[in-house]
Amino acid sequence: MKLGLIGLPHAGKKTVFAALTGARGDKKDYPSSRGEPTISTVTVHDNRIDFLSKIYEPKKTTYAKMEYLLSGEIPDSSVSKSEGGMWSQIRNCDGLLYVVRNFMQPGGDIPMPEKDFWLLEEEIIMNDLLVIEKRLERIELDNKRGKKPEGEEHSLLKTCHDVLERGDPLRKIPELSSNPALRGFTFLSAKPVLVIVNNEDEDDSLPKWNRYPEKVELIVVRGRIEMDIASMSPDEVDEFREAYKIYESALDRVINSSYLLLNRISFFTVGPDEVKAWTIAAGTPALEAAGAVHSDMKKGFIRAETLSYEDLVKHESFQKAKKAGVVRLEGKDYKVSDGDIINFRFNV
């Protein structure tokens, strides 16, 4: 999963990014030239992986990973003049993190996080309108030359244009935003959004909004103090977390919210060589989950030997769980559940 951080100037976007990516000490891929994004891959800690590793004692334990992309600055000029720059950086992200300021600036600049959110929404919508209008112009030009549009692309784009002109993001209409015919456009307003309200050090409450956005989740992060904590030694961390009543890191809260936002789950493969977590979309059939592990498993799929994590904990070992009759052989259409431990049987 890849999530892109965007925000208006002075929202504390870099501070929040540092708080998230510094919490585990994970590596950052710094841009090689000005204008390129900074990308960091973070570890998704999961207590279930720790438990499985104790049981199987593998040579290698592999947690799920998540990428965060810190975009460039939103240009001062209207997005209607350009669809490139930072906007192109975040098009391939699975979801977006809007960072909005809710702390006082030097000079007494009062924060207005609700207003900032709607300004970001407007920028995103305007950018998608630009993309659609350019494509419709090309289609109309081709039509005049005798080349008629194929499929439903033209009608879908017209519908998208109407939605956006009303000021609504495409994510409000899931059946439209997820249509396979539009996938190549990677519309920004179709992506799931998590709003990170960047609060003062002492403030852990969500601000009240007059107009609450649909299909968007808000969480509070005290970016500055979380960034400081991320750079501390383990001994210092406990003291500061207690002082500021921060019992779960910003990273863990954002990860948990992101999994829900993007409708993702984890399943596990286990053995003496490796215990590994795999992240897939909820509702993924066993055949596709096998392909996520290895293409040969999908090609030669026979059955998915499946045990739920809860049943393994209850019965303490795979052998006892199998004796209790809770290990199942599932077919290719079985919808993988969160926490499934799967051994794919295949033959190629």
Backbone torsions as a table, in degrees:
resi	resn	phi	psi	omega
1	MET	NA	140.4	177.5
2	LYS	-128.2	129.6	179.4
3	LEU	-121.7	135.9	-179.2
4	GLY	-104.4	129.5	177.5
5	LEU	-91.7	126.4	174.3
6	ILE	-131.5	158.7	179.2
7	GLY	-176.0	158.0	176.1
8	LEU	-71.5	161.7	177.5
9	PRO	-54.2	138.8	176.2
10	HIS	72.8	17.4	177.2
11	ALA	-80.2	-12.0	-177.0
12	GLY	86.2	27.2	-177.8
13	LYS	-60.1	-44.2	179.6
14	LYS	-66.9	-34.6	177.7
15	THR	-65.1	-45.6	178.5
16	VAL	-63.9	-41.8	177.7
17	PHE	-59.2	-43.5	179.3
18	ALA	-65.6	-36.9	178.8
19	ALA	-65.7	-39.7	-178.9
20	LEU	-72.8	-49.8	-171.7
21	THR	-83.0	-15.4	178.7
22	GLY	-90.2	-9.2	-174.5
23	ALA	-64.9	-30.2	-179.5
24	ARG	-107.4	-6.4	-174.8
25	GLY	72.8	26.0	-178.9
26	ASP	-75.1	161.3	-175.8
27	LYS	-77.1	140.7	174.6
28	LYS	-107.5	141.7	174.5
29	ASP	-98.6	98.8	-176.1
30	TYR	-76.6	147.7	-177.8
31	PRO	-64.5	144.4	179.6
32	SER	-84.3	-16.8	178.1
33	SER	-146.9	160.6	-177.6
34	ARG	-62.4	138.0	179.2
35	GLY	97.1	-17.0	177.4
36	GLU	-81.7	152.0	-178.3
37	PRO	-77.8	157.7	170.7
38	THR	-96.0	131.0	-177.7
39	ILE	-120.7	136.2	176.8
40	SER	-131.7	134.6	176.4
41	THR	-101.9	123.0	-176.9
42	VAL	-114.3	154.3	179.7
43	THR	-84.8	133.8	176.4
44	VAL	-94.0	96.6	-179.4
45	HIS	-66.9	137.6	-177.0
46	ASP	-144.0	117.6	-179.2
47	ASN	-61.1	-25.3	179.3
48	ARG	-67.0	-36.0	176.4
49	ILE	-64.9	-40.7	179.0
50	ASP	-61.2	-42.9	179.8
51	PHE	-64.3	-45.1	-179.0
52	LEU	-64.2	-36.2	179.8
53	SER	-67.2	-34.6	177.0
54	LYS	-66.3	-35.4	-179.1
55	ILE	-74.6	-47.0	-172.0
56	TYR	-92.8	-16.8	179.8
57	GLU	45.8	57.6	-175.8
58	PRO	-75.6	164.5	174.7
59	LYS	-69.0	-28.0	-175.1
60	LYS	-142.3	138.1	175.4
61	THR	-119.7	126.8	-175.2
62	THR	-124.8	116.1	176.5
63	TYR	-84.3	162.0	172.3
64	ALA	-67.1	157.3	179.7
65	LYS	-123.8	154.8	175.7
66	MET	-138.4	138.9	179.9
67	GLU	-103.5	137.3	172.6
68	TYR	-116.6	132.3	179.8
69	LEU	-115.2	121.5	176.8
70	LEU	-92.5	108.0	-175.1
71	SER	-74.7	167.9	173.6
72	GLY	-72.1	-176.6	-177.9
73	GLU	-76.4	144.1	173.3
74	ILE	-64.5	128.9	-176.6
75	PRO	-65.0	149.8	179.1
76	ASP	-66.8	-35.0	179.8
77	SER	-73.9	160.4	-179.0
78	SER	-62.0	141.6	178.1
79	VAL	-65.7	-17.4	179.3
80	SER	-63.5	-14.8	-179.6
81	LYS	-91.9	-14.6	-175.4
82	SER	-156.4	140.8	175.8
83	GLU	-113.3	6.4	-177.5
84	GLY	-96.4	-144.7	178.7
85	GLY	59.9	-135.1	-176.4
86	MET	-63.5	-26.9	-178.8
87	TRP	-65.8	-39.1	178.6
88	SER	-68.5	-26.4	179.8
89	GLN	-64.5	-34.1	-172.8
90	ILE	-100.7	1.0	-176.4
91	ARG	-63.8	-31.8	-178.2
92	ASN	-90.4	7.3	176.5
93	CYS	-77.8	149.6	178.5
94	ASP	-76.5	-28.7	-179.9
95	GLY	-155.0	169.2	-177.7
96	LEU	-121.1	143.5	173.7
97	LEU	-111.4	112.1	175.4
98	TYR	-87.0	120.8	174.9
99	VAL	-98.9	120.2	179.6
100	VAL	-120.3	141.2	-174.5
101	ARG	-80.9	131.0	173.1
102	ASN	-135.5	42.6	177.1
103	PHE	-137.3	152.8	179.9
104	MET	-73.6	142.3	174.7
105	GLN	-100.7	158.8	173.2
106	PRO	-55.6	134.3	-176.6
107	GLY	99.0	-4.7	174.4
108	GLY	81.1	26.4	178.3
109	ASP	-71.1	109.4	-174.7
110	ILE	-70.2	131.4	179.8
111	PRO	-72.9	145.2	176.7
112	MET	-136.3	73.2	-173.9
113	PRO	-61.2	-35.5	179.5
114	GLU	-64.6	-45.9	179.0
115	LYS	-61.2	-42.0	-179.5
116	ASP	-63.5	-39.1	177.8
117	PHE	-58.7	-48.7	-176.9
118	TRP	-68.3	-28.4	174.0
119	LEU	-66.4	-41.2	176.5
120	LEU	-63.6	-42.3	177.7
121	GLU	-59.4	-42.7	-179.6
122	GLU	-62.9	-41.5	178.5
123	GLU	-61.7	-44.4	-179.2
124	ILE	-62.9	-46.5	-178.9
125	ILE	-63.3	-43.7	179.3
126	MET	-62.2	-36.7	179.7
127	ASN	-67.1	-41.8	177.5
128	ASP	-65.4	-37.8	176.7
129	LEU	-60.1	-41.1	179.5
130	LEU	-60.8	-45.2	-179.8
131	VAL	-61.4	-45.4	-178.4
132	ILE	-65.5	-44.2	-178.0
133	GLU	-63.2	-37.8	177.7
134	LYS	-65.5	-41.0	179.8
135	ARG	-68.5	-41.0	178.3
136	LEU	-63.5	-36.6	176.7
137	GLU	-61.5	-41.7	179.4
138	ARG	-66.2	-40.5	179.6
139	ILE	-63.9	-43.3	179.1
140	GLU	-63.3	-40.0	178.6
141	LEU	-64.1	-43.8	177.2
142	ASP	-62.3	-38.0	-179.5
143	ASN	-63.1	-40.2	177.9
144	LYS	-65.8	-27.2	179.0
145	ARG	-86.3	3.1	177.4
146	GLY	95.1	2.6	178.5
147	LYS	-98.7	106.6	-177.2
148	LYS	-81.1	145.0	179.7
149	PRO	-64.7	141.5	179.3
150	GLU	-98.6	150.7	175.7
151	GLY	67.1	-156.3	-175.0
152	GLU	-105.4	11.7	-176.7
153	GLU	-56.9	-46.9	-175.4
154	HIS	-61.4	-47.1	-178.3
155	SER	-67.7	-36.1	178.2
156	LEU	-66.3	-40.9	178.8
157	LEU	-65.4	-37.2	176.5
158	LYS	-62.2	-42.6	178.4
159	THR	-63.6	-44.4	177.6
160	CYS	-59.5	-42.2	-179.4
161	HIS	-60.6	-42.3	179.4
162	ASP	-63.6	-41.6	179.8
163	VAL	-62.6	-47.0	-177.2
164	LEU	-67.8	-37.2	179.2
165	GLU	-66.0	-24.0	174.6
166	ARG	-76.6	-7.1	-178.7
167	GLY	90.0	13.3	-179.0
168	ASP	-101.3	139.4	174.1
169	PRO	-74.8	154.5	-177.9
170	LEU	-67.2	-21.2	-179.5
171	ARG	-64.5	-17.2	178.9
172	LYS	-68.9	-18.5	-179.8
173	ILE	-122.9	84.2	-173.7
174	PRO	-55.3	-39.4	-178.3
175	GLU	-65.8	-21.8	176.4
176	LEU	-87.8	-49.3	-175.8
177	SER	-65.7	-25.3	-178.2
178	SER	-99.6	6.1	-178.6
179	ASN	-62.1	127.1	-177.9
180	PRO	-56.6	-29.5	-178.3
181	ALA	-67.3	-17.9	-178.4
182	LEU	-105.1	1.5	-172.7
183	ARG	-57.8	-38.8	-176.3
184	GLY	-66.9	-16.1	-179.2
185	PHE	-80.6	-19.5	-179.7
186	THR	44.1	53.5	-177.6
187	PHE	-59.7	133.7	-177.6
188	LEU	-69.0	-40.0	-176.9
189	SER	-75.5	-6.3	176.1
190	ALA	-87.2	-13.2	-175.8
191	LYS	-78.7	146.0	174.0
192	PRO	-61.4	147.1	-176.6
193	VAL	-127.5	132.0	170.6
194	LEU	-115.4	123.1	-179.2
195	VAL	-93.4	121.9	176.3
196	ILE	-100.5	110.5	178.4
197	VAL	-86.8	112.1	-174.2
198	ASN	-87.8	100.8	-172.1
199	ASN	-92.1	171.3	170.1
200	GLU	-64.2	161.8	-178.3
201	ASP	-56.8	-38.6	-173.5
202	GLU	-93.3	-1.9	-172.1
203	ASP	-109.2	115.9	180.0
204	ASP	-113.6	19.3	-176.8
205	SER	-107.8	148.4	175.9
206	LEU	-74.4	136.3	176.3
207	PRO	-71.3	153.1	178.0
208	LYS	-81.2	133.9	179.3
209	TRP	-113.8	145.7	177.1
210	ASN	-78.2	-32.0	-177.1
211	ARG	-130.3	102.4	-175.9
212	TYR	-85.3	128.1	-177.2
213	PRO	-70.6	146.3	177.7
214	GLU	-82.4	148.8	175.6
215	LYS	54.3	35.4	179.0
216	VAL	-137.3	137.9	177.9
217	GLU	-107.3	144.3	177.8
218	LEU	-116.7	137.6	171.3
219	ILE	-135.3	155.4	178.5
220	VAL	-98.3	134.2	172.3
221	VAL	-130.5	130.0	173.2
222	ARG	-91.9	83.7	-167.3
223	GLY	-54.5	-46.7	-174.1
224	ARG	-65.1	-47.4	-178.4
225	ILE	-71.4	-33.6	177.2
226	GLU	-67.0	-36.1	177.2
227	MET	-65.1	-41.5	178.1
228	ASP	-62.9	-43.7	-179.5
229	ILE	-62.1	-38.7	-177.9
230	ALA	-62.3	-22.1	-178.3
231	SER	-98.8	2.3	-175.7
232	MET	-89.4	164.3	173.3
233	SER	-75.1	157.6	-179.3
234	PRO	-54.1	-36.7	-180.0
235	ASP	-65.2	-40.6	-179.7
236	GLU	-71.8	-32.5	-176.0
237	VAL	-58.7	-47.7	-177.1
238	ASP	-59.7	-41.2	-179.2
239	GLU	-64.1	-44.8	-178.5
240	PHE	-70.4	-38.7	179.1
241	ARG	-61.7	-40.6	179.4
242	GLU	-68.0	-41.1	-178.4
243	ALA	-63.5	-38.7	-177.5
244	TYR	-101.2	6.2	178.8
245	LYS	54.8	46.4	175.3
246	ILE	-106.0	98.8	-172.9
247	TYR	-97.4	-7.5	175.4
248	GLU	-142.9	132.5	-175.2
249	SER	-65.0	156.4	176.3
250	ALA	-58.6	-38.3	-179.4
251	LEU	-60.6	-49.2	-178.0
252	ASP	-63.7	-37.6	179.4
253	ARG	-68.8	-39.5	178.4
254	VAL	-67.9	-40.2	177.8
255	ILE	-61.7	-48.0	-179.7
256	ASN	-60.6	-43.5	178.9
257	SER	-66.3	-35.3	-178.8
258	SER	-67.9	-39.7	177.9
259	TYR	-62.1	-42.0	177.8
260	LEU	-67.6	-43.3	-178.1
261	LEU	-61.2	-43.2	-176.3
262	LEU	-92.1	1.2	177.5
263	ASN	59.3	48.5	-178.8
264	ARG	-106.5	151.9	175.4
265	ILE	-134.1	171.5	177.0
266	SER	-123.4	138.1	167.2
267	PHE	-123.0	167.8	-171.9
268	PHE	-128.6	143.4	167.3
269	THR	-113.9	141.0	-173.3
270	VAL	-134.2	159.4	177.5
271	GLY	164.7	177.0	-177.5
272	PRO	-68.1	-23.7	-179.6
273	ASP	-84.8	-40.9	-175.5
274	GLU	-157.9	140.2	166.0
275	VAL	-110.4	125.6	-172.2
276	LYS	-140.4	141.3	174.8
277	ALA	-96.7	138.4	178.5
278	TRP	-122.8	132.4	-179.7
279	THR	-102.8	126.3	179.7
280	ILE	-138.7	167.9	175.5
281	ALA	-72.8	141.9	175.7
282	ALA	-58.8	139.9	-179.9
283	GLY	89.6	2.7	179.7
284	THR	-67.9	129.8	177.9
285	PRO	-71.7	157.5	-175.9
286	ALA	-57.2	-35.6	-179.5
287	LEU	-60.9	-43.8	179.7
288	GLU	-71.6	-34.9	176.9
289	ALA	-64.2	-37.8	176.3
290	ALA	-62.0	-39.9	178.6
291	GLY	-65.2	-29.4	177.0
292	ALA	-65.9	-31.1	179.1
293	VAL	-78.6	-49.8	178.9
294	HIS	-162.8	140.3	-179.2
295	SER	-61.6	-32.1	178.5
296	ASP	-64.9	-34.3	179.6
297	MET	-65.7	-36.6	177.0
298	LYS	-72.6	-42.9	-177.9
299	LYS	-62.7	-41.7	-176.6
300	GLY	-108.7	26.1	-174.9
301	PHE	-54.4	132.2	174.3
302	ILE	-115.6	-61.6	178.6
303	ARG	-151.0	160.9	174.5
304	ALA	-112.8	108.6	176.8
305	GLU	-77.5	113.3	-165.4
306	THR	-123.5	136.8	175.9
307	LEU	-138.7	131.5	178.0
308	SER	-74.7	149.2	179.0
309	TYR	-59.1	-40.8	-178.9
310	GLU	-62.2	-38.9	179.2
311	ASP	-69.9	-34.3	177.0
312	LEU	-65.6	-43.8	178.5
313	VAL	-61.3	-43.5	-178.0
314	LYS	-63.2	-41.1	-174.3
315	HIS	-99.5	-4.9	169.5
316	GLU	74.2	-17.3	176.8
317	SER	-156.9	160.0	179.4
318	PHE	-63.9	-40.2	-177.8
319	GLN	-63.4	-43.0	179.5
320	LYS	-68.3	-36.3	178.3
321	ALA	-66.1	-38.9	179.1
322	LYS	-67.2	-38.0	178.0
323	LYS	-65.8	-32.0	179.2
324	ALA	-80.1	-5.6	176.4
325	GLY	80.7	22.7	-178.6
326	VAL	-103.6	-0.6	172.3
327	VAL	-86.8	126.6	-171.8
328	ARG	-115.9	150.4	171.1
329	LEU	-104.5	111.6	-175.9
330	GLU	-107.7	150.5	179.1
331	GLY	-86.8	-176.9	-173.5
332	LYS	-67.3	-22.1	-177.8
333	ASP	-91.7	-2.2	179.1
334	TYR	-60.8	131.1	177.7
335	LYS	-83.3	116.0	-177.5
336	VAL	-64.7	136.2	179.6
337	SER	-102.5	155.3	176.7
338	ASP	-60.8	129.1	178.8
339	GLY	91.1	0.5	177.0
340	ASP	-64.5	137.3	172.0
341	ILE	-105.3	118.9	-169.1
342	ILE	-124.9	134.2	168.6
343	ASN	-113.8	110.3	-178.5
344	PHE	-82.5	121.8	174.1
345	ARG	-90.7	127.4	-176.6
346	PHE	-150.7	164.1	-179.6
347	ASN	-147.2	118.6	178.2
348	VAL	-128.4	NA	NA
